[in-house]
């Protein structure tokens, strides 16, 4: 799966899980997540990870998760790409 497809999937999952109104939150790769989107709290992170695991059909070990992965759409996409490559 290429980077563009991964980013598109991550963006779609974020918008769906966070119930973002696409007219008010246009998610781009450089969109900051932590501290920028009020809906993106600790419970949302768990929901996003669960949804991404289902979407990409993989399991992410807890020790792989870090705050850096959730800084932006791009960092989360890169994290998912790394996970896919390691599976």
Helices and strands as residue ranges (DSSP letters): H 3-17, H 42-56, G 62-64, G 67-70, H 73-86
